[in-house]
Amino acid sequence: VLTPDDKGNLLYKQKPYVSSSYEEYGFTQAQLTDGKIGFVNGVHQGWCSQIGSKTRDITEWVMFPLGDPITVSKMIVYPCYDDEFVQDYHLEVSTDGETWTTVWSITGDDMHDGSARVLTFDPVEASFVRLVITKMGVGDPASAVGYKVQIGEIELYR
């Protein structure tokens, strides 16, 4: 059952969600939809994929089940850091969790100021939403072992 916050965010405190991978160090599943953006008292907030890709080409995703079909038209994605975010990504919706339709996409996101990405699209019925990342930004890899995707918060609206 969805319980939106006072702004209408359908994902507020919603869990579980499913992701392509997950890095546990400093991150918990609840942090991606807890309403907190970025770091709070030095604690990481949000979702982080596993480290591993040696190139900026990467496929990682995070998917949210919504229950019965509901009309959605906007997602807001908050980066974890000011100067590094993904470059190519798209938003998909599904009514059955198997057949996906892309409703929004970008190639070459070059904003490096940590601002929220507002993804608006024509209203569509969905039982699932999935944010798919296909290319990392231009920053350095997270560590010597490779790149990882980090997202501070995701919100979804009618």
C-alpha positions in Angstrom: 0.0 0.0 0.0 1.4 3.4 -1.1 1.5 6.0 1.6 2.6 9.3 0.0 4.2 12.0 2.0 2.6 15.5 2.3 4.2 16.5 -1.0 2.6 13.5 -2.8 5.8 11.5 -3.2 4.5 8.0 -3.8 7.8 6.3 -2.9 8.2 7.9 0.5 9.4 5.2 2.9 8.4 2.5 0.4 10.3 -0.7 0.4 11.2 -3.2 -0.6 12.7 -2.3 -4.0 14.8 -4.4 -6.2 18.1 -3.4 -7.8 20.6 -4.9 -10.2 23.3 -4.9 -7.5 23.8 -3.5 -4.1 26.9 -2.2 -2.1 26.1 -2.6 1.6 28.9 -0.5 3.1 27.3 2.6 4.6 24.1 2.2 2.7 20.8 0.6 3.6 17.8 -0.3 1.5 15.5 2.2 3.3 17.8 5.2 2.6 16.8 5.6 -1.0 13.2 6.6 -0.1 13.5 8.0 3.4 13.1 11.6 2.4 16.6 12.6 3.3 19.0 13.9 0.6 22.7 13.3 0.4 24.8 13.0 3.6 23.2 13.4 7.1 25.6 13.8 9.9 28.3 12.1 7.8 26.2 9.0 7.1 25.7 7.9 3.5 22.2 8.1 2.2 20.7 6.3 -0.7 21.4 3.4 -3.0 24.8 2.3 -4.2 25.5 -0.3 -6.8 28.4 -2.7 -6.4 31.8 -1.5 -7.5 33.1 -3.3 -10.5 32.8 -1.8 -13.9 36.2 -0.7 -15.3 34.6 1.5 -17.9 32.0 4.2 -17.8 29.6 1.9 -19.7 27.6 0.2 -17.1 24.1 -1.2 -16.7 22.6 -0.8 -13.2 19.0 -0.3 -12.2 16.6 0.2 -9.3 13.0 -0.9 -9.6 10.0 -0.1 -7.4 6.8 -2.2 -7.2 3.8 0.1 -6.8 1.0 -2.4 -6.4 -2.2 -1.8 -8.3 -1.7 0.3 -11.4 -1.4 4.0 -10.6 -1.0 7.0 -12.9 2.5 8.5 -12.7 4.1 11.5 -14.6 7.2 12.6 -12.7 10.3 11.2 -11.0 12.9 13.3 -9.2 16.4 11.8 -8.8 18.9 13.3 -6.3 22.6 12.6 -6.7 24.7 11.6 -3.7 27.5 14.0 -4.6 27.7 17.4 -6.1 30.3 16.7 -8.8 29.6 13.3 -10.1 26.4 11.6 -11.5 25.5 9.3 -14.2 25.5 10.5 -17.8 23.0 8.2 -19.7 19.9 6.9 -18.0 16.2 6.2 -18.7 13.0 5.6 -16.8 10.8 2.6 -17.6 7.3 1.6 -16.5 5.4 -1.7 -16.5 2.1 -3.1 -15.5 3.2 -6.7 -15.1 7.0 -6.5 -14.2 8.0 -8.2 -17.4 7.2 -5.9 -20.3 8.8 -2.5 -19.9 8.2 0.8 -21.7 10.6 3.7 -21.7 8.8 6.9 -20.8 11.8 9.2 -20.3 15.5 9.1 -21.3 18.7 11.2 -21.5 22.0 10.7 -23.2 24.8 13.0 -22.0 23.6 14.5 -18.7 26.4 17.0 -18.1 25.2 18.8 -15.0 27.8 18.6 -12.3 26.3 20.8 -9.7 24.4 18.1 -7.6 21.0 19.5 -8.6 18.0 17.2 -8.6 17.1 15.7 -12.0 13.4 16.2 -12.7 12.1 13.6 -15.1 8.6 14.6 -16.4 6.7 12.5 -18.9 3.1 12.0 -20.2 0.9 10.5 -17.5 1.0 6.7 -17.7 -0.4 3.7 -15.7 2.3 1.7 -13.9 2.5 -1.1 -11.4 6.3 -0.9 -11.5 8.9 1.8 -12.2 12.5 1.2 -13.0 15.4 3.7 -13.3 18.1 2.3 -15.6 21.6 3.7 -15.8 23.7 2.8 -18.8 26.7 5.2 -18.6 28.6 6.8 -15.7 29.5 10.4 -15.6 32.9 11.8 -16.4 34.3 11.6 -12.8 37.0 9.2 -11.7 36.1 5.6 -10.7 35.0 5.3 -7.1 38.0 3.2 -6.4 40.8 1.3 -8.0 38.4 -1.6 -8.6 35.9 0.3 -10.7 32.9 2.5 -11.0 29.7 2.4 -9.0 26.3 4.2 -9.2 25.2 6.2 -6.2 21.8 7.9 -5.9 20.8 9.9 -2.8 17.0 9.8 -3.1 14.3 9.0 -5.6 10.7 10.5 -5.5 7.8 9.6 -7.7 4.6 11.6 -8.4 1.3 11.3 -10.1 
